[in-house]
Amino acid sequence: MEVDFKKGRAFKALVRRLCFIAFGVSAMADSMNLLNLYNIGFGVFIGLFFGGLFRITLKLFLAALNGSLRAEKGKGVISYAVDNGMLFLTPFAVMILIAKFYLNWSMTMPFISAGIMAAGTAAAIEVGR
């Protein structure tokens, strides 16, 4: 069965970017002034920057460890696996937004680390499939 690696890339990229924006905004949000535009803008930048850095690092790591699979299936298999794995960030992004902006929790960083670990694990499982 042949998998189309191009299918749904735009939607996955949008979801991934929104998740990393949520992580960045919640990490930079001030508990006393949640709607500070400077913190929100800087959080968007930080979230997208480190999210892109994480994605590139994960792709390089999986490509280095699965060279034979990449040679057999092509270059798109690693990107496809990482893009599918990044979809597992969505529940953690929703939880961190609820915790920070609705419940006013200040210690929301465990959501980010758990989301990163879940995305990495899901990408590795996708490579194994």
Secondary structure, 3 states (H helix, E strand, C coil): CCCCCCCCHHHHHHHHHHHHHHHHHHHHCECCECCCHHHHHHHHHHHHHHHHHHHHHHHHHHHHHCHHHHHHHCCHHHHHHHHHHHHHHHHHHHHHHHHHHHCCCCCCHHHHHHHHHHHHHHHHHHHHC
